[in-house]
Each structure stands twice: as C-alpha cells, then as structure tokens.
Amino acid sequence: MARFLVDEDLSRPLAMALREAALEADDVRDLGLRGRPDDEVFAYALAHGCVTVTRDLGFARLARQAPAGHPAVVLVRFPNDLLSRAINERVVRALRLVSRQSLADTVVVIEPGRMRLRKKD
C-alpha cells in the first residue's frame, strides 16, 4: 500500500484525513521540509518511497525526469475557492481508490468530477 507525502500547498488537515481513512500519510511541515525546494521534497519522497500529493505542477516535471520505478505524483487540481475540507474529502476518496494499485512511474491528476492516471512513457 502506498505511503503519501502531502505538500505544503495543500491544507495541513489532509494528512490527518488520509490517516483517518486508514492510509499512511505525512505532511512535509511535520518532517522539517516546509519551504524546501521541490527537488528536495521530491528527493525525500523518492528515498522513502512516498507518493507526493501536491498542487504544484513542478512535481510532474520532476516525475518525468525521475528514474524508472519512482513513486507516483498526485496533482490536486481544484479551484482555489473550494473549501479545503471539500478538497480533502475528494482527495481522500480518490486516493482510497488508487492506493492499492501500483503507482510507480505515474502522475495521477485529481480534478472536479474525474481522476486521470498518466503512466510515464
């Protein structure tokens, strides 16, 4: 089962909501990674086998450059005016669906009304 690393551009309660849904999750703020560059956060995720959950498109670019077999990057693409609680609920629901799949070399995009999985070529 995947372990998730929640980036600081998402609400702090998301990691707790994932844990309450029986998914393993950490928040970068709790790991001393707050304010660190994307490449450092991604390196941590690679080293610890974590799926990065973020709003930041820069992580998708890092995933394309990563070695084969890297953990997934999950891009959360919801309007900024949507309440964080509503975003968290939708992200948790989506990640429960994909958490048991092999997410290596994948970018998962969660948007209103749909989820896309893009495997690296």
C-alpha positions as CSV (number, residue, x, y, z in Angstrom):
1,M,0.0,0.0,0.0
2,A,1.2,3.5,-0.8
3,R,2.5,6.0,1.7
4,F,1.6,9.6,0.9
5,L,3.6,12.8,1.4
6,V,1.4,15.8,1.5
7,D,3.0,19.0,0.2
8,E,2.6,22.3,2.0
9,D,0.5,23.8,-0.8
10,L,-2.4,21.7,0.5
11,S,-4.2,22.1,3.8
12,R,-2.5,20.6,6.9
13,P,-5.6,18.5,7.8
14,L,-5.3,16.5,4.6
15,A,-2.6,14.2,6.0
16,M,-4.8,13.6,9.1
17,A,-7.8,12.9,6.9
18,L,-5.8,10.3,4.9
19,R,-4.7,8.6,8.2
20,E,-8.3,8.6,9.4
21,A,-9.1,6.8,6.2
22,A,-6.5,4.1,7.1
23,L,-3.9,5.4,4.6
24,E,-0.3,6.1,5.6
25,A,0.4,9.8,5.3
26,D,2.8,12.5,6.4
27,D,2.8,16.3,5.9
28,V,6.0,18.0,4.8
29,R,5.6,20.5,7.6
30,D,5.9,17.8,10.2
31,L,9.1,16.5,8.6
32,G,11.1,19.7,8.6
33,L,10.6,20.1,4.8
34,R,8.5,23.3,4.9
35,G,9.8,25.9,2.5
36,R,12.3,23.5,1.0
37,P,12.7,23.5,-2.8
38,D,10.6,21.0,-4.8
39,D,13.6,18.9,-5.8
40,E,14.5,18.4,-2.1
41,V,10.9,17.4,-1.2
42,F,10.8,15.0,-4.2
43,A,14.2,13.5,-3.2
44,Y,12.7,12.8,0.2
45,A,9.7,11.1,-1.4
46,L,11.9,9.0,-3.6
47,A,14.2,8.0,-0.8
48,H,11.2,7.0,1.4
49,G,9.0,5.5,-1.3
50,C,6.3,8.1,-0.8
51,V,3.7,9.2,-3.3
52,T,3.8,13.0,-3.4
53,V,0.4,14.8,-3.1
54,T,0.5,18.4,-4.3
55,R,-1.0,21.2,-6.3
56,D,2.4,22.1,-7.7
57,L,2.9,21.2,-11.4
58,G,6.7,21.3,-10.9
59,F,6.4,17.8,-9.3
60,A,5.0,16.4,-12.5
61,R,8.1,17.7,-14.3
62,L,10.4,16.1,-11.6
63,A,8.5,12.8,-12.0
64,R,9.2,12.8,-15.8
65,Q,12.9,13.1,-15.1
66,A,13.0,10.6,-12.2
67,P,14.5,7.1,-12.6
68,A,12.2,4.3,-13.6
69,G,10.1,2.9,-10.8
70,H,9.6,6.2,-8.9
71,P,6.6,6.6,-6.7
72,A,3.7,8.5,-8.1
73,V,3.0,12.2,-8.0
74,V,-0.7,13.1,-7.3
75,L,-1.7,16.5,-8.7
76,V,-4.7,18.1,-7.0
77,R,-6.4,20.4,-9.4
78,F,-9.4,22.1,-7.8
79,P,-10.5,25.7,-7.9
80,N,-8.9,27.8,-5.1
81,D,-12.3,29.0,-3.9
82,L,-13.4,25.4,-3.0
83,L,-13.2,24.9,0.8
84,S,-10.2,22.9,1.9
85,R,-12.5,20.4,3.7
86,A,-14.3,19.6,0.4
87,I,-11.0,19.2,-1.4
88,N,-9.7,16.9,1.4
89,E,-12.8,14.7,1.1
90,R,-12.4,14.4,-2.6
91,V,-8.7,13.7,-2.5
92,V,-9.2,11.0,0.3
93,R,-11.9,9.3,-1.8
94,A,-9.7,9.3,-4.9
95,L,-6.6,8.1,-3.1
96,R,-8.5,5.3,-1.4
97,L,-9.4,4.0,-4.9
98,V,-5.8,4.1,-6.2
99,S,-3.8,3.3,-3.0
100,R,-3.7,-0.4,-3.7
101,Q,-2.7,-0.1,-7.3
102,S,0.9,0.0,-8.5
103,L,1.5,3.7,-8.8
104,A,5.1,3.5,-9.9
105,D,6.0,5.9,-12.8
106,T,2.6,7.5,-12.7
107,V,1.2,11.0,-12.4
108,V,-2.3,11.0,-11.0
109,V,-4.4,14.1,-11.7
110,I,-7.5,14.6,-9.4
111,E,-9.9,17.2,-10.8
112,P,-13.6,18.0,-10.2
113,G,-15.5,15.1,-11.4
114,R,-12.6,12.9,-12.6
115,M,-9.3,11.3,-12.0
116,R,-6.6,10.6,-14.6
117,L,-3.6,8.3,-14.3
118,R,-0.8,9.0,-16.7
119,K,2.0,6.4,-16.9
120,K,5.5,7.6,-17.8
121,D,6.5,6.6,-21.3
